[in-house]
Amino acid sequence: MSATPRSTRRSAAAAKKKVDTPKGTSSTKQAKKVKIARNRKDDGKEEVLTPGKEPKDFIQVHKGEGLVGSYAMFGRRDHFRKFVLSSLVLNSYVNAFTDRGNIQVRQKNVLEYIRDQKVEMESDVSPIEVYPVQMDGRHAVQRTALACAQMYRQVERAASGQRPFDQDQENIAVSAFEALTNGQLPVFDRSDVSVKSFGPHFKYGESDLEPYNRAFNVIMYLAWCLSPKVWKSRFGIENWDEEVHFATPHVPHWMREQEATKTAAQAPDQTAGASEPSRPNPEVQPRWLRLTEAKSHKQQKLMEYLTDHGLDLDSIPELRITVKPTATVAEVRDIIRARFLMDQDQA
């Protein structure tokens, strides 16, 4: 793996050039022209991208910044770049690439492991601890799989407001990444990082593995950026976080809105027009019902655990939660788990 080049920090002395207001015009600030990221090259042979069903079918777009950024549900390049440099992605990269050396990891193998080892993928322990180094290199696939699974869960919690900002956590992630790559990250306000849900977005016909593939592509995007030439062009320049919007050609075909074929597409994270009334956030009241007869093996294990630890299910209250109309099944599930403190009960 190439070492991360030292990136250029923004000079505090840099200032915007003063522009005199032309005579006869209002002194009111003129509307800012929106910058659009460069489109993909159109050679007439563009492959139509589709959502994956089997591990071998999922797209791999980490080398195209506009593609992977739009795939990760971002409409702006600067938002995506800051997200990639947040602890959510930095930690996942470190967990996936520590002790990896020259071992090549295939996307198909990672997704197969996630699909087939659901119990292992529920672990919140560091992948480096869960999967020690093995002579056959299998630990690289296992660590990458668990790193993707953990990243997906953390992204959903952050997107739903269940993962509060922690500056110390950010500092630790930056230190670990810089130590592993022998590089230096640009400085920015980490308390204002945008996070988008990885889905699965059923309105696009996505399967349960699609969010994990999003995580895999984002991690691989960061790995690809560590090439000195790529890093310099993306993160090693002064205006690396300049506001730039992704365009319709960047968005994977199945994620494009119907009207995008006739007019300019709405970017994944753009809000609706001001004329469109906002939908209210519905309030729901989940209840924890006692299972008199546990049907599945997982339910039996849960009931045994709660009984062994003296937890009285009858005393667990009902809770009211508010969810966004756009919330996915996974987001609502994680909110309920957090409110009922199910994680600490290993439920």
C-alpha positions as CSV (number, residue, x, y, z in Angstrom):
1,M,0.0,0.0,0.0
2,S,1.3,3.4,-0.9
3,A,2.0,5.9,1.9
4,T,-0.4,8.8,2.2
5,P,1.3,12.0,0.9
6,R,1.5,14.9,3.2
7,S,-1.6,17.0,2.4
8,T,-1.6,20.8,2.1
9,R,-3.3,22.5,5.1
10,R,-5.4,25.5,4.4
11,S,-3.5,28.8,5.1
12,A,-5.1,31.0,7.7
13,A,-3.9,34.0,5.8
14,A,-5.8,33.0,2.6
15,A,-8.5,35.6,1.9
16,K,-11.1,36.1,-0.7
17,K,-10.4,38.9,-3.2
18,K,-12.6,41.9,-2.8
19,V,-14.9,42.5,-5.7
20,D,-16.3,46.0,-6.3
21,T,-20.0,46.1,-7.0
22,P,-20.6,47.4,-10.5
23,K,-22.5,50.7,-10.8
24,G,-26.2,50.5,-11.3
25,T,-26.4,47.1,-9.6
26,S,-27.6,46.1,-6.2
27,S,-25.1,45.7,-3.4
28,T,-26.9,42.5,-2.4
29,K,-24.7,39.4,-2.7
30,Q,-25.1,37.9,-6.2
31,A,-26.4,34.3,-6.4
32,K,-23.5,31.8,-6.3
33,K,-23.1,29.6,-9.3
34,V,-23.3,25.9,-8.5
35,K,-20.2,24.0,-9.5
36,I,-20.8,20.5,-11.0
37,A,-18.3,17.7,-10.8
38,R,-17.0,16.5,-14.1
39,N,-19.2,13.9,-15.8
40,R,-18.2,10.4,-16.6
41,K,-16.6,9.9,-20.0
42,D,-19.3,9.0,-22.5
43,D,-17.9,6.6,-25.2
44,G,-21.3,5.3,-26.1
45,K,-20.5,2.0,-24.3
46,E,-21.7,3.0,-20.8
47,E,-22.7,-0.1,-18.8
48,V,-26.2,0.2,-17.2
49,L,-25.6,-0.3,-13.5
50,T,-28.2,-2.4,-11.6
51,P,-28.6,-3.3,-7.9
52,G,-27.0,-6.6,-6.8
53,K,-28.7,-9.8,-5.9
54,E,-25.9,-12.3,-5.5
55,P,-22.4,-11.4,-4.2
56,K,-20.9,-11.6,-7.6
57,D,-23.4,-9.1,-9.1
58,F,-22.8,-6.0,-7.0
59,I,-21.2,-2.9,-8.5
60,Q,-17.6,-1.9,-7.8
61,V,-17.2,1.8,-8.4
62,H,-14.6,3.0,-5.9
63,K,-12.3,4.5,-8.5
64,G,-14.9,7.0,-9.7
65,E,-15.4,9.6,-7.1
66,G,-18.7,10.9,-8.5
67,L,-20.0,7.3,-8.8
68,V,-19.1,6.1,-5.4
69,G,-20.2,9.4,-3.8
70,S,-23.6,9.2,-5.4
71,Y,-23.8,5.5,-4.6
72,A,-23.2,6.4,-1.0
73,M,-26.3,8.7,-1.2
74,F,-24.4,12.0,-1.4
75,G,-25.2,14.8,-3.8
76,R,-22.2,17.0,-3.0
77,R,-18.5,16.1,-3.4
78,D,-17.4,18.1,-0.4
79,H,-19.9,16.4,1.9
80,F,-18.7,13.0,0.7
81,R,-15.0,13.8,1.1
82,K,-15.6,14.9,4.7
83,F,-17.6,11.8,5.4
84,V,-14.7,9.7,4.1
85,L,-12.3,11.4,6.4
86,S,-14.5,10.9,9.5
87,S,-14.0,8.3,12.1
88,L,-16.9,6.2,10.5
89,V,-14.7,5.4,7.5
90,L,-11.2,5.9,9.0
91,N,-11.8,3.2,11.7
92,S,-13.2,0.8,9.1
93,Y,-10.1,1.3,6.8
94,V,-7.7,0.7,9.7
95,N,-9.6,-2.5,10.7
96,A,-9.7,-3.8,7.2
97,F,-6.1,-3.0,6.2
98,T,-4.0,-3.6,9.3
99,D,-1.7,-6.6,8.7
100,R,-3.0,-6.9,5.2
101,G,0.2,-6.3,3.3
102,N,-0.1,-7.3,-0.3
103,I,-3.1,-9.6,0.2
104,Q,-5.8,-9.0,-2.4
105,V,-9.4,-9.1,-1.2
106,R,-12.2,-9.8,-3.6
107,Q,-15.4,-8.0,-3.2
108,K,-17.4,-11.2,-4.0
109,N,-15.6,-13.1,-1.1
110,V,-16.3,-10.3,1.4
111,L,-20.0,-10.1,0.5
112,E,-20.3,-13.9,0.7
113,Y,-18.7,-13.9,4.1
114,I,-21.2,-11.2,5.3
115,R,-24.1,-13.2,3.9
116,D,-23.0,-16.6,5.3
117,Q,-21.7,-15.5,8.7
118,K,-24.5,-13.3,10.1
119,V,-23.8,-14.1,13.8
120,E,-20.1,-13.2,13.4
121,M,-21.1,-10.0,11.7
122,E,-23.1,-8.8,14.7
123,S,-19.9,-8.4,16.8
124,D,-18.8,-4.9,17.9
125,V,-15.4,-6.1,18.9
126,S,-12.5,-4.8,16.7
127,P,-12.0,-7.0,13.6
128,I,-8.3,-7.1,14.4
129,E,-9.0,-8.9,17.7
130,V,-11.8,-11.1,16.3
131,Y,-9.7,-12.4,13.4
132,P,-6.0,-12.9,14.1
133,V,-3.5,-13.0,11.3
134,Q,-3.6,-16.3,9.4
135,M,-0.9,-17.7,7.1
136,D,-3.4,-18.2,4.2
137,G,-4.4,-14.6,4.4
138,R,-8.0,-15.4,5.2
139,H,-8.1,-12.9,8.0
140,A,-8.0,-10.1,5.4
141,V,-11.4,-11.1,4.0
142,Q,-12.8,-11.7,7.5
143,R,-11.6,-8.4,8.8
144,T,-12.9,-6.5,5.8
145,A,-16.3,-8.2,6.1
146,L,-16.7,-7.3,9.8
147,A,-15.4,-3.8,9.1
148,C,-18.1,-3.3,6.5
149,A,-20.8,-4.7,8.8
150,Q,-19.7,-2.5,11.7
151,M,-19.4,0.6,9.5
152,Y,-23.0,0.0,8.2
153,R,-24.4,-0.2,11.7
154,Q,-22.6,2.9,12.8
155,V,-23.6,4.9,9.7
156,E,-27.3,4.0,10.3
157,R,-27.1,5.1,13.9
158,A,-25.4,8.4,12.9
159,A,-27.9,9.0,10.1
160,S,-30.8,8.5,12.5
161,G,-29.2,10.8,15.2
162,Q,-28.3,7.9,17.6
163,R,-24.5,8.4,17.4
164,P,-23.6,11.7,19.0
165,F,-20.4,13.5,17.9
166,D,-17.3,12.6,19.9
167,Q,-14.2,14.7,19.3
168,D,-12.0,12.3,21.3
169,Q,-13.2,9.4,19.1
170,E,-12.4,11.5,16.0
171,N,-8.9,12.2,17.3
172,I,-8.2,8.6,18.0
173,A,-9.4,7.6,14.5
174,V,-7.2,10.2,12.8
175,S,-4.1,9.1,14.8
176,A,-4.6,5.5,14.0
177,F,-5.1,6.2,10.3
178,E,-2.1,8.5,10.1
179,A,0.1,6.0,11.9
180,L,-0.9,3.1,9.6
181,T,-0.5,5.2,6.4
182,N,2.3,7.4,7.5
183,G,0.4,10.4,6.2
184,Q,-1.5,13.4,7.4
185,L,-5.1,14.4,6.9
186,P,-6.4,17.9,6.2
187,V,-8.0,19.8,9.1
188,F,-11.7,20.6,9.1
189,D,-14.7,20.9,11.5
190,R,-15.5,17.3,12.2
191,S,-18.6,18.1,14.2
192,D,-20.5,19.0,11.0
193,V,-20.1,15.9,8.9
194,S,-23.1,14.8,6.8
195,V,-24.1,11.1,7.0
196,K,-26.5,9.4,4.7
197,S,-28.4,6.1,5.3
198,F,-26.9,3.2,3.3
199,G,-30.3,1.5,3.0
200,P,-31.3,-0.9,1.7
201,H,-33.5,1.5,-0.2
202,F,-36.3,-0.8,-1.2
203,K,-37.9,1.8,-3.5
204,Y,-34.9,1.2,-5.7
205,G,-35.3,-2.6,-5.6
206,E,-32.2,-3.1,-3.4
207,S,-31.4,-6.3,-1.4
208,D,-30.1,-6.6,2.1
209,L,-26.5,-6.9,0.9
210,E,-26.5,-3.5,-0.9
211,P,-25.7,-1.4,2.2
212,Y,-22.6,-3.6,2.9
213,N,-21.5,-3.1,-0.7
214,R,-21.8,0.6,-0.2
215,A,-19.5,0.3,2.8
216,F,-17.1,-1.8,0.9
217,N,-16.9,0.7,-2.0
218,V,-16.4,3.6,0.4
219,I,-13.5,1.8,2.2
220,M,-11.9,0.9,-1.2
221,Y,-12.4,4.5,-2.4
222,L,-10.2,5.7,0.6
223,A,-7.7,3.0,-0.2
224,W,-7.6,4.1,-3.9
225,C,-7.1,7.7,-2.8
226,L,-3.9,6.7,-1.0
227,S,-2.1,6.6,-4.3
228,P,0.1,9.8,-4.2
229,K,-1.2,11.2,-7.5
230,V,-4.9,10.6,-6.5
231,W,-4.4,11.9,-3.0
232,K,-2.8,15.1,-4.2
233,S,-5.6,15.8,-6.7
234,R,-8.4,15.2,-4.1
235,F,-7.2,15.9,-0.6
236,G,-3.8,17.6,-1.1
237,I,-5.1,20.9,-2.5
238,E,-6.3,24.0,-0.7
239,N,-9.8,23.8,-2.0
240,W,-10.3,20.1,-1.4
241,D,-13.6,20.8,0.4
242,E,-15.0,23.3,-2.1
243,E,-18.7,23.0,-2.7
244,V,-19.2,20.8,-5.8
245,H,-22.3,18.9,-6.8
246,F,-22.5,15.5,-8.4
247,A,-24.5,15.4,-11.7
248,T,-27.0,12.9,-13.0
249,P,-24.4,10.8,-14.9
250,H,-22.7,10.1,-11.6
251,V,-25.8,8.5,-10.1
252,P,-26.1,4.7,-10.6
253,H,-28.9,4.1,-13.0
254,W,-31.4,2.3,-10.7
255,M,-31.1,5.2,-8.2
256,R,-32.1,7.9,-10.7
257,E,-35.5,9.4,-10.2
258,Q,-38.0,8.9,-13.0
259,E,-38.1,12.6,-13.9
260,A,-34.3,12.7,-14.2
261,T,-34.6,11.3,-17.7
262,K,-36.3,14.4,-18.9
263,T,-34.9,17.1,-16.6
264,A,-31.8,17.6,-14.4
265,A,-31.8,14.8,-11.8
266,Q,-32.2,15.7,-8.2
267,A,-29.1,14.7,-6.3
268,P,-29.6,11.9,-3.7
269,D,-29.3,14.3,-0.7
270,Q,-31.0,17.4,-2.1
271,T,-34.2,18.4,-0.4
272,A,-37.5,18.9,-2.1
273,G,-38.5,22.3,-3.5
274,A,-39.9,24.9,-1.2
275,S,-43.3,24.5,-2.7
276,E,-43.6,20.9,-1.8
277,P,-45.1,20.5,1.7
278,S,-43.0,18.6,4.2
279,R,-44.4,15.4,5.6
280,P,-44.8,15.3,9.4
281,N,-42.7,12.9,11.4
282,P,-45.0,10.2,12.6
283,E,-44.9,9.0,16.2
284,V,-45.0,5.3,16.9
285,Q,-45.3,3.4,20.2
286,P,-43.4,0.1,20.1
287,R,-44.0,-2.5,22.9
288,W,-41.9,-5.4,24.1
289,L,-44.2,-8.4,24.2
290,R,-43.3,-11.3,26.4
291,L,-42.9,-14.5,24.4
292,T,-44.6,-17.3,26.2
293,E,-43.2,-19.8,23.8
294,A,-39.9,-19.0,22.0
295,K,-40.2,-20.4,18.5
296,S,-36.8,-20.0,16.9
297,H,-33.4,-20.9,18.3
298,K,-32.5,-17.2,18.5
299,Q,-35.6,-16.4,20.5
300,Q,-34.9,-19.3,22.9
301,K,-31.3,-18.0,23.5
302,L,-32.6,-14.5,24.1
303,M,-35.2,-15.7,26.6
304,E,-32.6,-17.8,28.4
305,Y,-30.3,-14.8,28.6
306,L,-32.9,-12.5,30.0
307,T,-34.1,-15.1,32.6
308,D,-30.5,-15.9,33.7
309,H,-29.8,-12.2,34.3
310,G,-33.0,-11.6,36.2
311,L,-34.5,-9.2,33.7
312,D,-38.3,-8.8,34.1
313,L,-39.8,-8.4,30.7
314,D,-43.2,-7.4,32.2
315,S,-41.7,-4.3,33.7
316,I,-40.3,-3.0,30.4
317,P,-42.4,0.0,29.5
318,E,-43.8,1.1,26.3
319,L,-41.9,3.9,24.6
320,R,-42.8,6.6,22.1
321,I,-40.4,7.3,19.3
322,T,-40.6,9.7,16.4
323,V,-39.4,8.6,13.0
324,K,-38.8,10.4,9.7
325,P,-41.1,9.5,6.8
326,T,-37.9,8.6,4.8
327,A,-36.5,6.3,7.5
328,T,-35.6,2.8,6.3
329,V,-36.5,-0.4,8.1
330,A,-32.9,-0.6,9.4
331,E,-33.0,2.9,10.8
332,V,-36.3,2.4,12.7
333,R,-35.0,-0.9,14.0
334,D,-31.8,0.7,15.4
335,I,-33.8,3.5,17.0
336,I,-36.0,1.0,18.8
337,R,-33.0,-1.1,19.9
338,A,-31.3,2.0,21.3
339,R,-34.4,3.3,23.2
340,F,-35.0,-0.2,24.7
341,L,-31.3,-0.5,25.6
342,M,-31.3,-3.8,23.7
343,D,-27.6,-3.6,22.8
344,Q,-26.5,-3.7,26.4
345,D,-28.8,-6.6,27.0
346,Q,-27.3,-8.4,23.9
347,A,-30.7,-8.6,22.4
